[in-house]
Structures are given as structure tokens and as C-alpha cells.
Amino acid sequence: MDNPIWQKITKAVTSKVALATFALLAYSEIYLSVAGSFFEANRLLFGTSFVALLLLSLQVALTLYFGVALFLSFRTGERANGALCLAGELAVVMMGIAMPIIFYYGRATEAVTFLAVLPYFLVGLLVAVALFVIAFARKKVVAVIVVILLTVLSVGGVAAGFAFGGTFRIEENPAVFDNGTDFSVVWCTSAPSIGYMEYTHDGETYVVYDAEDGKYRADSRVHTVHVPYEHLYGATYRVGAAKVKKNAAKNSVTGDFITSPDYRFASKITGTSVKLLSVTDWHEDTTRLCKAAEACGEYDVLLMMGDAVRFVNEREDLIDNVILPAGKIGGGVKPIVFARGNHEPRGKYASELKSMLGYNDYYFTATYGNLNLLVMDGGEDKADDDPKNGGLFVSEAYRDAELTAIEALPVPAGINLSVCHIPLFAPSETSPQYARFSAILEKWNIKLEIAGHEHDLDLVHGTAFDTLVAGGPTDEDGFVACRIDVTGDTCTITAMNDSGEIVRTYGPISLK
């Protein structure tokens, strides 16, 4: 210990600055691990593997530091430092034991958010600061004052945590999806819950439960109920939910029901004028999506054209990028038509989207006044045997079944438009079935196809029909949404970007 270099190393390692720095890193590790349980970090950082590597590196560095600092503190007689290092080492070791549990079992939908855990993190930070003050205070009165302040701040911080992060709530407005058979009313809560919808039709009150075979669905934040078209048009409704505190075979526990405000759903469209709002390819950029949609002004029907996500690695990917923005834009009072993109089929939880939306299939027809929408699903845009698909896709067989079902449909009277994420003019190395899709459009006398996928804004003229590539994130114009005003047998298109600028207009376009 008489070696000058060794003394300098000891002094640096056991200094207050070093201890404070590594204590802060330790609390940051706990915060990152607990708050959001990795799937939140997956969006805010660079992926689950990156976060795991980051936290593992922190774990190793913290364990080594506190171990070395503890040894050196006791060798030099710095008992105050030693006590702090011992506390740090124990905390880091406990975190190392808990981390695998958090990683593998903490990715459930009830996992807390970064924001909800923040008050507790700040309290922990205050505790760490107070420990330093107490350990190095020369006067006992200072230590006593710090203990009193610490107690008050801790109690206040924990109380704030319960009030701020622990309040059960209904998130956003409900989203009302047209599934071709009826309306699916979908809403989301902040924790797994049970739910119901109440509405009034012709003076009679109806209650629809998110239940199956006489039992509430209790394992999800998302609730989906079905309401007949004629019952919801022009009706007033509200949704309710109660948090599931314990879901067990016996002695399950739920909280009290909370309810949303009343929503007055739009009246049924009976004429020949319909305003469509088309949004596409937001790829989790819901902020720009909502800005562009708002810039387009009033509309009657919202068309969500797919590629809402990059991948569906968690249920939250669907909640955050489909359900919640649909509720925000639609306000709970407008019908929404969702056309699946080629990114929605990708990922572990991709198959859950259909049940969330209350869809029987991703291909169907929807009618608004004199306007009929033929909604189609191009599916995955890569070949089934593409190595990136890992042998998980049978898109060819899926599209064959879809085409057979659509070809059997009678052609309705009125004005017909098609809605499909992948435009039919797009060259396809993977699917000759697109020729059958084009034949269907000709049979239906469709003059305008509404599509996305290209990340561009364009009106492409074809021999049988035109295709509106409806924007999304474009290089030239920013994020673009389109309002399609159908009047009689013509339409005009106004494209707006997320800065509120009119990017382009098209029309009038003949739809006959």
C-alpha cells in the first residue's frame, strides 16, 4: 500500500466522485430493467439484443467496481466508503439474480412504463445521495436532518408514484372498425382488465360484454365487442373496464369499473357524397401520422392502409401503432377500414391483430351510401421460400383462398373502389396471383384503386383503372395523407403533409 501508484489508484477508485458515478449507474440499470420490461426499451433504443448487451455490460462493470472498491476501502480503513460499497455490491448482485427473471417473464402486457416508475427511481436516487451525505457528514445534526428530509421525500415520492403511474385508465378514444359484417368497437386500458360497452338504440339500452362463453376476457389490455351497423349509426355509447388485480382459478380480484365519456357515433351515410381519409405506411411514427391526418380536415370514413408497424414483436406494437392512433384519429365517432400491409404479418404476435380488430378476414366489402369499398389483402410481399421469411409463410395458398372468395362475391351496384396496401401495378416477382386481383377490379368496374406501400405520392394511370399511391413517408413531401372526396360518380383528391401543407391535388377523376 506504500506504492505511490497503488495509492493513486486506491484514492481514485474509492473517491466520492467514483462512488457517486457508479451508484448512479446502478440505479440506471435497475430503472432500465424494471421500467418497461424490455419491450419499451426495444422501441426507445436499438432492439432487445442491444438492451440485453448494454445491461449485461453494466452488470459486469458494476460488480467488478463495487467489489474492488469494497476491498480497497476496508484495506485503507475507510469504513464509510466500505459500507456504501457493500450496499452497492449487494444491490448489484441482487439485480444480477433478478435480471433473467425480468427478461424472460417481465415482458407481459401489464409491465409498467418508464414514466410510471420514474418517481420510484427518483426516490432511490435521493436515498443514494442521502447515504453519501450521512456517511461523510462530520456533524451528527447534519445526518439527522438528512434522515428526516429523506423520510419525507421518500413517502411523498412513493405516493406520487401511485398517483401518477398506478392509476388505472382507459387509453385514448375507442376505435370503431368496419369488418364487413358489423362494427368492431375496440378500446385499450392501461393494464389487463375486463370490459363492456353500453349503447342506446331506438330508446333501448344494450350492454355488450367482451366475453366468451359466459366469462369475461381478462388477460388483455385490448377489448373488442361487435355491434350491428344499424344499432351504432347515430347512437350514443360508452365503454367501461375494471382492472384485473388477480386472475386465478379461485378468488380472482378485480377493481371497480371506470367508464369513458359518452360518444355520439356518426350517422349512416345514405347519399352519393363520401369523404375518405387515407393514411398509410406510418411504420410506428404515429406523431407524423396524426399530424397529417388532422391537416386533411373533416372526413366520413378513415382508411388505414397498413404497414403500421415494422414488426409485431410484442402485443404493444399493435396497441401503440394500430389501436391507439385509430382511436385518436377516429375520435370514437368515425368508421375505420383497416387494410393489412406486408409488415403486419411479420413477428411473433402478428396473428393477434385480426382478433383485436374483430375481423373474420382481411378481405371484405364495406358500403357507405352509394360507395362500395372492396378491401383486399396482398399479404407478404416476399416469396414464401425467401430466406428472410424463415419458412413461416404460405402466402401463395392464402392469396388463392382470398381470390376464390372474392371471385365468388356478387358485384354490387353503385360506385366501387378498391383498397389494398400493395398496388396492383407494382411488379411482383413472387406472386402471379396479382393478375387475378386485376381481373377482379375490372369485373367490379373499379376505376380507382387506393394503395400505399411505395412510400410515395402519385396517381398512376392504367388501362383499366388508376391507382392512388396515397403517400405515407415520402422523400419529397414529408409524411402525406390523402382526403378523397367522392361526389356522385367522380372524385377529387387532396394530399396534405404533416406540416399542414397541400402537397398535391388530383381530379376530378371519373369513377364510372
MOKAMO-V258040 format. One record per residue. N is the residue number from 1. PHI is phi in whole degrees, 0 to 359 (* if undefined). OMEGA is omega in whole degrees, -180 to 180 (* if undefined). Layout:
# MOKAMO-V258040
n	phi	omega
N	PHI	OMEGA
N	PHI	OMEGA
This chain:
# MOKAMO-V258040
n	phi	omega
1	*	180
2	277	179
3	292	-178
4	302	-180
5	295	178
6	298	180
7	295	179
8	295	179
9	296	180
10	299	-179
11	296	-179
12	292	-176
13	293	-176
14	262	-180
15	291	180
16	297	180
17	297	-180
18	295	179
19	299	-180
20	296	-179
21	298	-177
22	286	174
23	295	178
24	295	177
25	297	180
26	295	179
27	292	178
28	296	179
29	297	179
30	298	-179
31	299	180
32	298	-176
33	286	-175
34	279	-175
35	288	177
36	86	175
37	43	172
38	75	-178
39	288	173
40	292	178
41	297	180
42	301	179
43	272	-175
44	277	179
45	248	-172
46	237	178
47	123	-176
48	299	-179
49	297	179
50	297	-180
51	297	180
52	299	179
53	295	179
54	300	-177
55	290	177
56	296	178
57	297	176
58	300	-179
59	301	-179
60	296	-178
61	297	-179
62	293	179
63	298	180
64	295	-177
65	297	-176
66	296	177
67	294	179
68	295	-179
69	297	178
70	297	180
71	299	-177
72	291	-179
73	297	-180
74	286	177
75	294	-178
76	264	178
77	80	178
78	276	-174
79	291	178
80	298	176
81	300	-178
82	299	179
83	297	179
84	294	179
85	295	178
86	296	178
87	299	179
88	297	-179
89	295	179
90	296	180
91	297	-179
92	292	178
93	297	178
94	297	178
95	294	178
96	298	178
97	288	-175
98	282	-172
99	302	178
100	300	179
101	294	179
102	298	-176
103	295	-173
104	270	-175
105	244	-176
106	264	-176
107	264	-179
108	277	-176
109	292	-180
110	276	180
111	301	-176
112	284	-180
113	264	177
114	303	-176
115	295	-178
116	294	-177
117	274	-175
118	306	179
119	302	179
120	293	177
121	298	180
122	295	176
123	298	178
124	299	178
125	295	177
126	298	178
127	300	-180
128	298	179
129	297	-179
130	297	178
131	300	178
132	295	-179
133	297	-179
134	296	-176
135	295	-174
136	251	178
137	290	180
138	275	-179
139	247	-178
140	296	-178
141	298	178
142	297	180
143	298	180
144	296	180
145	299	180
146	297	179
147	299	-180
148	296	179
149	298	-180
150	297	180
151	297	-179
152	297	-179
153	294	180
154	294	179
155	298	179
156	296	-179
157	294	179
158	296	178
159	298	178
160	297	179
161	298	178
162	295	-178
163	288	-173
164	273	-173
165	258	-172
166	260	-177
167	286	177
168	285	-175
169	208	170
170	270	-174
171	267	178
172	61	175
173	280	171
174	297	174
175	247	-176
176	250	-177
177	263	173
178	273	-178
179	259	179
180	92	179
181	242	177
182	201	176
183	263	170
184	258	177
185	265	-172
186	235	175
187	220	-172
188	230	177
189	242	-176
190	279	179
191	206	177
192	308	-170
193	202	170
194	252	-174
195	211	177
196	210	175
197	232	179
198	236	179
199	215	-179
200	242	179
201	223	-179
202	52	176
203	79	-180
204	250	-180
205	266	179
206	241	174
207	237	179
208	243	-176
209	262	170
210	279	-172
211	217	178
212	218	178
213	54	173
214	83	179
215	223	176
216	303	165
217	282	-168
218	234	-173
219	247	-174
220	217	173
221	275	-175
222	258	178
223	238	-178
224	225	176
225	229	-178
226	248	-180
227	226	178
228	301	179
229	310	-174
230	295	179
231	282	-173
232	268	-180
233	303	178
234	73	-176
235	269	172
236	259	-178
237	216	172
238	215	176
239	241	179
240	224	-180
241	204	176
242	227	-178
243	294	174
244	269	-179
245	276	178
246	210	180
247	245	-174
248	220	179
249	297	178
250	227	174
251	58	174
252	295	-176
253	228	174
254	235	176
255	275	178
256	284	178
257	287	169
258	245	-178
259	232	177
260	279	168
261	296	175
262	283	176
263	242	176
264	255	-175
265	286	-177
266	300	176
267	285	179
268	293	178
269	277	-177
270	241	-175
271	265	-177
272	251	180
273	247	180
274	220	176
275	254	179
276	257	172
277	247	-176
278	250	175
279	231	-175
280	207	167
281	56	179
282	278	172
283	45	175
284	77	176
285	270	-174
286	287	179
287	294	179
288	291	177
289	304	-176
290	292	178
291	295	-180
292	294	179
293	296	180
294	296	-179
295	295	-177
296	285	176
297	82	-174
298	291	179
299	206	180
300	254	-176
301	225	178
302	263	175
303	256	176
304	260	-164
305	268	172
306	92	-170
307	57	175
308	287	-174
309	238	167
310	272	177
311	214	178
312	256	-180
313	278	180
314	221	174
315	300	-179
316	298	176
317	300	179
318	284	180
319	297	-173
320	288	-171
321	246	175
322	240	-172
323	294	-175
324	293	177
325	294	176
326	297	178
327	292	-179
328	292	-178
329	286	-178
330	285	176
331	68	-177
332	80	-173
333	234	-179
334	239	175
335	288	-177
336	234	174
337	247	-180
338	252	176
339	251	-174
340	292	176
341	266	-179
342	277	177
343	267	180
344	298	179
345	285	-172
346	263	175
347	122	-172
348	300	-174
349	255	-177
350	301	-175
351	290	-177
352	276	-177
353	298	-176
354	300	180
355	290	177
356	299	-179
357	283	-177
358	74	-179
359	271	167
360	275	177
361	215	176
362	271	177
363	231	-175
364	189	175
365	241	177
366	225	-174
367	239	177
368	225	-176
369	63	-179
370	271	-175
371	255	176
372	246	177
373	253	174
374	262	-176
375	266	-178
376	235	-176
377	234	177
378	284	178
379	70	179
380	292	-178
381	265	175
382	255	178
383	295	-179
384	303	-178
385	266	176
386	297	-178
387	305	-180
388	294	-180
389	277	174
390	62	179
391	75	-176
392	265	-172
393	249	171
394	228	-174
395	296	-179
396	299	179
397	295	179
398	298	-180
399	292	176
400	300	179
401	295	179
402	298	-179
403	298	178
404	299	-180
405	293	-179
406	290	-180
407	297	180
408	275	-178
409	286	173
410	288	179
411	281	-177
412	282	175
413	283	178
414	108	179
415	265	-177
416	245	173
417	239	176
418	250	-180
419	230	180
420	206	-176
421	300	-178
422	270	-179
423	293	-175
424	286	175
425	280	-175
426	297	178
427	297	-178
428	236	176
429	277	-170
430	252	-171
431	217	173
432	292	-179
433	293	-180
434	296	174
435	297	177
436	291	176
437	300	-180
438	298	179
439	297	178
440	296	-180
441	298	178
442	294	179
443	299	-179
444	277	-179
445	56	180
446	277	-179
447	256	179
448	220	173
449	257	177
450	257	-173
451	217	177
452	221	168
453	74	-172
454	276	-175
455	54	-176
456	207	174
457	242	-177
458	195	170
459	247	-175
460	263	-178
461	271	176
462	243	-179
463	287	-178
464	256	-178
465	205	176
466	263	178
467	235	172
468	270	170
469	274	-158
470	271	170
471	93	-168
472	87	-179
473	280	-178
474	255	178
475	289	-172
476	271	-167
477	245	-174
478	83	178
479	275	-170
480	243	169
481	239	-176
482	234	170
483	255	-177
484	248	-178
485	265	179
486	264	177
487	227	-177
488	63	-178
489	251	175
490	226	175
491	214	171
492	237	-177
493	236	176
494	240	-179
495	258	-180
496	240	176
497	254	-175
498	287	172
499	264	179
500	82	-178
501	261	171
502	284	-176
503	276	-177
504	198	172
505	230	177
506	228	172
507	117	6
508	288	-179
509	246	180
510	284	-179
511	251	-180
512	247	*
